[in-house]
């Protein structure tokens, strides 16, 4: 995207970038319900600032605003990613509130011009608060990062946090990415305290689910323990540019605390190819729990025509279904301009 930029002071700069996309969509659910019409699909303004603090140290901040036109459409105007950070010889630290996207689609789908099967077959994006530290470059093309994420959707900050350790590697036409997420300090449902009446008193007393109540106590409001579901998650993805086409593969396994919840395994692979001003591509994705007979699969096909480096027209079709069920389908034609 091109940027509108200016220098606020001798050692700082500010840029403004954005995009807007409008589309015609035609959808059909597995139950046969059809919807079709026009809608804004993309609309963002991003203001970014960088300040040189001297001695190789730089500060940066970025604020994004979601814009989707006017009228009754939900969330027409809303906040998006907002981050602040410092970088220097020590590496870089970034903190903020962001949308954490699906971790295997970026490389695994090889840049195919498609709609995306996240939230349909693969895990969807989630809003999180995050602090990340990226090590200084230890070897050409190698990136090492560690992050702490607050409990997903945990406004009250009672669910704990998730630790993520990530590595990336780029060498010529090859791109690799892998990360491991530790959920041991995270609970899907926070513990809720309860109250009871001691046998010889009418005074309400608070207690936790892990406490042992005295003999003769009368529970007024039952306490519940924290619910831990996910134990850890591992993601690996790669892409390779063959010249005539780019191919990609992504794989994720999510392990659970209890044996009753079997590991969930997700996979996607894609291919894209440039044909002059056109780019064509296709994607396949699947999700399945170990031992389950039901599997969710999906596929997408798309073509993108670039009028310029900033303006393009994309036509794409997605289809996804569970084993033995009818498919959901989505067809979209979108005009997008970036600036």
NUVEXKE-980916 format. One line per field, with one value per residue (C-alpha): residue in one letter; x, y, z. Coordinates in steps of 0.02 Angstrom, whole numbers, plus 50000, padded with zeros to 5 digits. Layout:
N
r <- (A ...)
u <- (X ...)
v <- (Y ...)
w <- (Z ...)
***
This chain:
339
r <- (X X X X X X X X X X X X X X X X X X X X X X X X X X X X X X X X X X X X X X X X X X X X X X X X X X X X X X X X X X X X X X X X X X X X X X X X X X X X X X X X X X X X X X X X X X X X X X X X X X X X X X X X X X X X X X X X X X X X X X X X X X X X X X X X X X X X X X X X X X X X X X X X X X X X X X X X X X X X X X X X X X X X X X X X X X X X X X X X X X X X X X X X X X X X X X X X X X X X X X X X X X X X X X X X X X X X X X X X X X X X X X X X X X X X X X X X X X X X X X X X X X X X X X X X X X X X X X X X X X X X X X X X X X X X X X X X X X X X X X X X X X X X X X X X X X X X X X X X X X X X X X X X X X X X X X X X X X X X X X X X X X X X X X X X X X X X X X X X X X X)
u <- (50000 50057 50071 50034 50175 50247 50385 50321 50495 50670 50677 50498 50379 50194 50108 49927 49877 49713 49602 49420 49333 49154 49078 48930 48906 48794 48783 48690 48690 48688 48504 48468 48447 48504 48562 48633 48675 48804 48910 49070 49197 49353 49383 49529 49631 49799 49902 50081 50219 50405 50522 50712 50762 50947 51080 50996 50835 50668 50489 50339 50150 50008 49820 49695 49513 49383 49267 49126 49025 48861 48688 48629 48772 48844 49006 49015 49150 49256 49432 49554 49736 49829 50011 50159 50339 50526 50664 50852 51007 50918 50782 50605 50461 50282 50125 49945 49771 49765 49666 49766 49733 49739 49922 49934 49841 49969 50100 49993 49875 50020 49945 49796 49665 49526 49399 49470 49407 49450 49297 49221 49343 49497 49510 49449 49536 49517 49546 49683 49796 49977 50156 50292 50482 50578 50762 50893 50945 51052 51065 51011 50826 50796 50666 50635 50489 50408 50236 50113 49928 49790 49646 49550 49396 49436 49384 49389 49565 49519 49565 49754 49867 49942 50129 50181 50354 50378 50514 50518 50644 50661 50790 50761 50600 50571 50470 50447 50349 50316 50249 50203 50069 50066 49892 49943 49909 49746 49569 49428 49309 49370 49339 49183 49178 49031 48956 48898 48822 48920 48814 48818 48809 48697 48844 48879 49056 49147 49236 49321 49288 49457 49411 49347 49187 49163 49044 48862 48889 48744 48793 48700 48790 48896 49075 49141 49321 49413 49384 49540 49512 49661 49831 49940 49940 50075 50071 50188 50173 50281 50277 50393 50398 50431 50436 50284 50182 50191 50139 50102 50059 49998 49966 49899 49869 49779 49792 49668 49685 49563 49570 49386 49434 49534 49670 49602 49705 49688 49774 49774 49869 49861 49934 49938 50007 50033 49969 50012 49896 49797 49832 49739 49737 49654 49650 49596 49570 49515 49482 49457 49463 49562 49446 49297 49199 49149 49270 49250 49325 49324 49394 49412 49453 49489 49557 49622 49649 49767 49719 49870 49976 49836 49672 49611 49456 49438 49312 49314 49207 49216 49128 49137 49044 49042 49045 48873 48800 48761 48886 48885 48939 48994 49027 49105 49157 49255 49334 49474 49581 49729 49813)
v <- (50000 50174 50292 50472 50523 50675 50722 50788 50821 50795 50618 50556 50511 50471 50373 50344 50191 50100 49999 49984 49838 49816 49654 49557 49395 49245 49119 48959 48866 48677 48697 48775 48956 49077 49257 49374 49558 49696 49737 49820 49683 49782 49956 50008 50162 50136 50277 50227 50327 50294 50399 50386 50400 50397 50268 50143 50145 50176 50191 50145 50149 50099 50129 50050 50099 49988 50078 49989 50130 50187 50128 49983 49865 49798 49876 50006 50098 50007 49997 49871 49830 49951 49924 50013 49957 49985 49915 49919 49812 49707 49658 49724 49729 49753 49767 49798 49737 49642 49519 49357 49270 49086 49037 48912 49002 49137 49019 48863 48941 49005 49176 49104 49240 49161 49212 49108 48952 49016 49008 48882 48736 48804 48901 49080 49242 49306 49473 49468 49576 49529 49570 49502 49501 49467 49424 49517 49429 49279 49211 49273 49238 49174 49253 49200 49270 49241 49310 49314 49325 49368 49245 49256 49367 49382 49561 49532 49458 49304 49163 49177 49186 49087 49079 49067 49026 49052 49031 49089 49058 49130 49077 49125 49046 48952 49017 48918 48957 48859 48899 48812 48880 48829 48839 48774 48945 48973 48919 48916 48960 49054 48990 49060 49082 49024 49058 48949 48963 48881 48765 48881 49047 49144 49241 49206 49145 49145 48990 48922 48757 48694 48727 48593 48651 48622 48489 48546 48691 48742 48796 48951 48978 48837 48874 48809 48767 48837 48733 48688 48618 48651 48592 48651 48691 48665 48745 48722 48799 48825 48895 48879 48984 48870 49016 48965 48940 48950 48801 48797 48679 48710 48591 48617 48498 48552 48438 48438 48411 48265 48103 48124 48270 48197 48295 48408 48410 48541 48549 48662 48668 48787 48840 49005 49054 49222 49237 49412 49531 49381 49272 49107 48991 48850 48795 48639 48629 48498 48478 48317 48253 48093 47943 48042 47986 48165 48272 48451 48490 48638 48700 48868 48931 49109 49227 49403 49534 49679 49840 49917 49886 49958 49912 49736 49633 49462 49325 49177 49030 48933 48773 48679 48533 48402 48216 48158 48335 48458 48596 48781 48886 49066 49157 49331 49462 49603 49765 49821 49979 50008 50174)
w <- (50000 49966 50113 50148 50263 50345 50464 50629 50698 50630 50698 50682 50541 50523 50384 50337 50237 50205 50092 50042 49959 49898 49838 49775 49871 49840 49983 50020 50187 50211 50258 50088 50146 50010 50029 49899 49884 49893 50045 50104 50140 50179 50247 50356 50397 50481 50558 50600 50681 50703 50809 50811 50995 50958 50997 50881 50982 50896 50957 50852 50867 50753 50765 50645 50618 50536 50414 50323 50244 50320 50371 50478 50441 50604 50665 50526 50623 50752 50823 50753 50789 50902 50951 51027 51034 51050 50940 50944 50958 51091 50966 50977 51100 51041 51148 51101 51059 50895 50792 50798 50633 50591 50601 50458 50318 50279 50208 50189 50062 49955 49920 49826 49790 49894 50029 50172 50264 50439 50549 50427 50427 50512 50675 50657 50706 50885 50970 51101 51208 51177 51224 51109 51112 50951 50969 50866 50706 50751 50573 50403 50375 50552 50668 50849 50950 51120 51165 51310 51265 51388 51393 51230 51252 51438 51474 51663 51653 51756 51637 51644 51492 51348 51310 51127 51059 50873 50742 50562 50424 50249 50120 49939 49877 50042 50190 50352 50511 50670 50843 51005 51124 51307 51386 51559 51639 51544 51586 51459 51601 51754 51930 52013 52203 52308 52479 52623 52796 52938 53045 53196 53106 52988 52916 52732 52707 52540 52477 52321 52234 52297 52480 52600 52686 52873 52932 52933 52814 52702 52526 52468 52302 52234 52184 52019 51975 51826 51670 51574 51400 51286 51345 51200 51014 50882 50710 50562 50389 50235 50059 49910 49752 49604 49483 49382 49541 49731 49836 50022 50164 50342 50487 50664 50809 50967 51119 51263 51451 51468 51370 51327 51214 51070 50981 50844 50685 50549 50380 50229 50067 49921 49756 49662 49493 49406 49227 49173 49267 49329 49481 49497 49646 49740 49923 50018 50208 50334 50520 50617 50796 50824 50823 50759 50607 50562 50465 50406 50236 50119 49956 49869 49696 49648 49517 49542 49407 49450 49364 49450 49605 49712 49625 49590 49551 49633 49597 49716 49770 49934 49986 50151 50231 50368 50329 50270 50265 50126 50089 50127 49978 49954 49791 49796 49667 49752 49693 49810 49814 49931 49966)
***
